[in-house]
Amino acid sequence: MTQRSPNPSADAPAPAPAEQAARTSEPTLPAVAVNVVRPTDPVIGRVVSNELCTKGGSKAAGFVRHVSIDVSGTPLAGSFVAGQSFGVLPPGEDEKGRPHKLRLYSIASPTRGEDGEGCVLATTVKRLLDEHWESKSLFRGVCSNYLCDAKPGDEIRVTGPSGKRFVLPADPSEHDYVFFATGTGIAPFRGMIHDLLESGADCRIALVMGAPYTTDLLYHDDLTSLAEAHENFRYITAISREVQNDLARPLYVQDRIAADPVGSGQHSLAEMLSSPRTLVYVCGLAGMELGIFRAIYQTLGRESAAPLISIDDEIADDPGSWTRRMLNRQIKTSRRVFLEVY
């Protein structure tokens, strides 16, 4: 996107409609606290609860837990906002005898915290169990299993908060929101959605949540209840290894842009994505963003998609050829798109 000159001449050409829409709807982000607790001087948080995020009978191999940590009496209390991350320093040493490195986890709590006072933050952790290909030995994720095994009362060394951009704008009512999540990528959106709904902001909100099986939808009951209680919030699922109830085929999150089960009085994802008010947030496995950009481009068309993503001419006619190597080079996002992929 072309940056506007500080002193444009009076006879400068007017910007194209798409460019003007992108400019006028750029979000103003709040000033947020970062690194009030540094890795060199962590503070002690205490586990409050540790619960499964899914119902029983999950078909996927992973186990995901919601871990709440009390940081009362530390600089972290009251300093984080929804969308940020915090650090965990697991105990012990690696194979070279060095202390384990810091791991970052998305905060799954609203800004008020789990307790309503900003003193208890939570995260969404997937237990990591894998097998090394060469040695055939079992690999246990150091920090993920440490958190998943934590019991109420256990002490955790924590730092943070981290992140300045993957947050809600300063005035939430100035925008509408489309969130795309897969797996534990739901964590920041759980907090953001609570913040938006509790603030009474005049906005529309849509969450597209992807999972391999229906039983693996994280926070499903809570999100369903929120959607039933708030007309301005839509909760849309995309199940990749089962047939969706509303369609006769499995779906990935990007497929929902075109295959959207719009109800009476609701606005479609395509309509929301075309609006100059809308901000797009993507969180989950790396690679999902490319599919979302391709679906936006193919569903909206190049001109309508331009305020969100711009595509170089040489690849514009062949979205099927796009690769992740093209991101930030030939496929560029505007400031209305927020990415947190890993």
BALO-961614 format. One record per residue (C-alpha): residue number from 1; residue in one letter; x, y, z. Coordinates in steps of 0.001 Angstrom, whole numbers, plus 500000, padded with zeros to 6 digits. Layout:
BEGIN
   lumse   lodo        x        y        z
     NUM      A        X        Y        Z
...
***
This chain:
BEGIN
   lumse   lodo        x        y        z
       1      M   500000   500000   500000
       2      T   501323   503438   499071
       3      Q   502083   505649   502048
       4      R   500522   509089   502001
       5      S   502936   512024   501886
       6      P   502924   514337   504958
       7      N   502325   517318   502669
       8      P   500399   516180   499606
       9      S   500005   518761   496902
      10      A   496609   520240   496268
      11      D   496489   518813   492762
      12      A   497577   515268   493702
      13      P   495412   512610   492024
      14      A   492654   511132   494152
      15      P   493360   507604   495393
      16      A   491534   504674   493843
      17      P   488378   503623   495743
      18      A   489968   500419   497055
      19      E   493072   502292   498195
      20      Q   490976   504984   499844
      21      A   488927   502344   501684
      22      A   492090   500694   502932
      23      R   493432   504028   504200
      24      T   490326   505258   505938
      25      S   489700   501963   507720
      26      E   493205   501314   509027
      27      P   492924   500465   512721
      28      T   494341   502615   515481
      29      L   495915   500252   517979
      30      P   496156   500986   521696
      31      A   499422   501420   523551
      32      V   499893   498194   525491
      33      A   502420   497171   528121
      34      V   505115   494716   527048
      35      N   507926   492947   528909
      36      V   507009   494265   532337
      37      V   508500   490964   533514
      38      R   511638   489987   531596
      39      P   512992   486452   531072
      40      T   516060   487339   533125
      41      D   513871   488056   536147
      42      P   510711   485912   535964
      43      V   507984   486030   538580
      44      I   506090   483168   540175
      45      G   502533   482396   539146
      46      R   500436   479664   540743
      47      V   498212   477268   538852
      48      V   494535   477752   539685
      49      S   492994   475123   537430
      50      N   493872   472731   534619
      51      E   490991   471377   532538
      52      L   490409   469692   529187
      53      C   489126   472069   526490
      54      T   487138   469398   524668
      55      K   484396   466979   525549
      56      G   485128   463324   526090
      57      G   485522   461071   523073
      58      S   487925   463251   521098
      59      K   489027   461502   517904
      60      A   492264   463450   517358
      61      A   495583   462283   518803
      62      G   496267   465464   520778
      63      F   494987   466553   524176
      64      V   494345   470266   524731
      65      R   494046   471813   528170
      66      H   492961   475186   529554
      67      V   495496   476164   532205
      68      S   494786   479142   534494
      69      I   497628   480827   536408
      70      D   497299   483348   539235
      71      V   499813   486207   538894
      72      S   498458   488289   541783
      73      G   501038   490502   543430
      74      T   503319   490529   540385
      75      P   503775   493216   537699
      76      L   501897   490931   535278
      77      A   498640   491416   537163
      78      G   496492   493917   535291
      79      S   499146   494541   532630
      80      F   498022   492169   529853
      81      V   495311   492549   527236
      82      A   493506   489961   525136
      83      G   495624   488862   522172
      84      Q   498997   489135   523885
      85      S   501283   486276   524949
      86      F   503161   485418   528115
      87      G   506336   483433   528664
      88      V   506903   480231   530609
      89      L   510316   479060   531798
      90      P   510089   475294   532375
      91      P   512339   473757   535030
      92      G   515289   471529   534246
      93      E   518001   471447   531597
      94      D   518281   470398   527974
      95      E   520541   467628   526641
      96      K   523496   470025   526704
      97      G   523043   470899   530361
      98      R   521643   474355   529736
      99      P   518440   475692   531329
     100      H   515405   475220   529133
     101      K   514577   478225   526981
     102      L   511550   480452   527337
     103      R   508363   479386   525535
     104      L   505606   481839   524598
     105      Y   501912   481028   524926
     106      S   498903   483026   523772
     107      I   496754   484432   526537
     108      A   493310   482870   526272
     109      S   491738   485242   528803
     110      P   489872   488474   528279
     111      T   491635   491607   529511
     112      R   489758   491310   532817
     113      G   491399   487909   533338
     114      E   489677   484700   534369
     115      D   488912   486252   537749
     116      G   487503   489566   536533
     117      E   490349   491481   538192
     118      G   493175   490878   535705
     119      C   495055   488673   538166
     120      V   494440   485230   536624
     121      L   495506   484574   533042
     122      A   494970   481383   531089
     123      T   496359   479681   528032
     124      T   495339   476855   525703
     125      V   498004   474131   525616
     126      K   498244   471071   523398
     127      R   500172   468178   524897
     128      L   503033   467321   522532
     129      L   503946   463655   522112
     130      D   505898   462606   519044
     131      E   508415   460073   517805
     132      H   511845   460973   516453
     133      W   512043   459584   512927
     134      E   515655   458418   513086
     135      S   515956   457136   516658
     136      K   512329   455932   516923
     137      S   512403   457300   520463
     138      L   509475   459079   522077
     139      F   509669   462871   522227
     140      R   507726   464788   524849
     141      G   507321   468522   524373
     142      V   509198   470067   527285
     143      C   506985   473013   528161
     144      S   503651   471822   526770
     145      N   503739   468673   528894
     146      Y   505002   470645   531883
     147      L   501932   472879   531698
     148      C   499540   470045   530909
     149      D   500811   468128   533965
     150      A   500620   471151   536299
     151      K   498284   470863   539253
     152      P   496495   473579   541246
     153      G   498983   475180   543593
     154      D   502031   474406   541433
     155      E   504401   477317   540909
     156      I   505225   478423   537350
     157      R   507939   480899   536359
     158      V   506294   483406   534006
     159      T   507257   486528   532039
     160      G   505645   489053   529709
     161      P   503359   490205   528370
     162      S   504528   490101   524730
     163      G   503020   491485   521562
     164      K   501922   494955   520463
     165      R   499991   494355   517251
     166      F   497847   491217   517589
     167      V   495350   493073   519761
     168      L   491993   494759   519317
     169      P   491907   498390   518126
     170      A   491687   501290   520536
     171      D   488023   501902   519632
     172      P   486390   498511   518950
     173      S   483211   500152   517618
     174      E   485059   501541   514605
     175      H   485391   498070   513056
     176      D   483827   494681   512431
     177      Y   485824   491476   512983
     178      V   486397   488170   511221
     179      F   488508   485688   513187
     180      F   489953   482518   511612
     181      A   491319   479898   514034
     182      T   492568   476331   513943
     183      G   493438   474256   517009
     184      T   495024   476200   519853
     185      G   494877   479278   517614
     186      I   491497   479848   519263
     187      A   493280   481067   522423
     188      P   493608   484812   521681
     189      F   490158   484950   520101
     190      R   488474   483547   523195
     191      G   489684   486615   525087
     192      M   489066   489087   522268
     193      I   485482   487929   521723
     194      H   484695   488243   525422
     195      D   486237   491734   525424
     196      L   484172   492835   522419
     197      L   480881   491435   523692
     198      E   481345   492688   527242
     199      S   482319   496172   526054
     200      G   479007   496645   524256
     201      A   480916   497734   521133
     202      D   478724   498460   518110
     203      C   480289   495875   515816
     204      R   479759   492601   514004
     205      I   481894   489585   514935
     206      A   482392   486293   513101
     207      L   484595   483423   514246
     208      V   485484   480577   511870
     209      M   486852   477697   513944
     210      G   488551   474754   512257
     211      A   489121   471274   513675
     212      P   489628   467775   512240
     213      Y   486571   466371   514061
     214      T   483564   467918   515775
     215      T   484750   466445   519080
     216      D   487954   468534   518783
     217      L   486291   471950   518692
     218      L   487837   473888   521577
     219      Y   485561   475885   523920
     220      H   482666   474778   521718
     221      D   479907   474973   524340
     222      D   481006   478410   525555
     223      L   481223   479816   522030
     224      T   477852   478344   521091
     225      S   476279   479966   524162
     226      L   477850   483328   523330
     227      A   476510   483174   519773
     228      E   473025   482352   521047
     229      A   473124   485244   523499
     230      H   474530   487909   521151
     231      E   472990   488676   517767
     232      N   476157   490428   516565
     233      F   478351   487323   517050
     234      R   478454   484408   514606
     235      Y   480232   481154   515452
     236      I   480967   479089   512333
     237      T   482727   475725   512302
     238      A   484819   474051   509606
     239      I   485416   470326   510117
     240      S   488098   468854   507860
     241      R   487683   465091   508424
     242      E   483931   464795   508775
     243      V   480964   465821   506682
     244      Q   479561   469151   507894
     245      N   475934   469165   509009
     246      D   475034   471902   506523
     247      L   477087   470580   503572
     248      A   477819   467165   502146
     249      R   481611   467479   502409
     250      P   484408   468224   504846
     251      L   485646   471813   505071
     252      Y   488743   473781   505976
     253      V   488460   477268   507468
     254      Q   489101   478978   504117
     255      D   486234   477023   502514
     256      R   483777   478822   504753
     257      I   484343   482116   502946
     258      A   482376   480801   499988
     259      A   480373   478052   501747
     260      D   478840   480129   504507
     261      P   475664   478911   506282
     262      V   474054   482353   506529
     263      G   470958   482497   508681
     264      S   468060   484909   508553
     265      G   469179   488468   509257
     266      Q   472860   487507   509268
     267      H   475608   488972   507136
     268      S   477758   486579   505111
     269      L   481505   486309   505552
     270      A   481953   487526   501974
     271      E   479904   490637   502725
     272      M   481823   491318   505924
     273      L   485190   490822   504208
     274      S   484124   493295   501515
     275      S   483291   495960   504084
     276      P   485849   498724   504732
     277      R   485068   498366   508463
     278      T   486279   494788   508766
     279      L   489532   493614   510342
     280      V   490769   490053   509740
     281      Y   492661   488076   512380
     282      V   494249   484682   511625
     283      C   495757   482399   514277
     284      G   496846   478772   514024
     285      L   499121   476531   512018
     286      A   501449   478166   509497
     287      G   500105   477702   505997
     288      M   496460   478353   506821
     289      E   496878   482028   505950
     290      L   497687   481226   502318
     291      G   494455   479280   501871
     292      I   492488   482117   503470
     293      F   494073   484737   501204
     294      R   493370   482590   498150
     295      A   489723   482141   499156
     296      I   489279   485866   499829
     297      Y   490759   486691   496427
     298      Q   488710   484110   494529
     299      T   485428   484865   496309
     300      L   485602   488658   496426
     301      G   487548   489327   493240
     302      R   490784   491253   492937
     303      E   489373   494757   493332
     304      S   487179   493991   496344
     305      A   489981   492009   498010
     306      A   492567   494768   497453
     307      P   491925   496583   500761
     308      L   492918   493352   502539
     309      I   495448   491706   500219
     310      S   497307   492935   497156
     311      I   498597   490515   494523
     312      D   501369   491068   491978
     313      D   500216   491031   488374
     314      E   502360   488042   487398
     315      I   500513   485680   489779
     316      A   497113   487370   489797
     317      D   495556   485030   487227
     318      D   496679   481787   488869
     319      P   495838   481642   492604
     320      G   496398   477889   492531
     321      S   500113   478503   491979
     322      W   500548   480630   495111
     323      T   503041   479402   497705
     324      R   504108   480611   501151
     325      R   507355   481886   499606
     326      M   505276   484570   497898
     327      L   503942   485968   501172
     328      N   505155   489512   501901
     329      R   506646   489669   498395
     330      Q   504023   488995   495761
     331      I   501155   488493   498195
     332      K   500939   491396   500628
     333      T   498498   492193   503382
     334      S   497221   495565   504523
     335      R   497180   496787   508104
     336      R   493654   495449   508372
     337      V   495006   491874   508457
     338      F   496604   490425   511598
     339      L   498560   487151   511534
     340      E   499767   484896   514326
     341      V   500799   481559   512782
     342      Y   503315   479018   513989
***
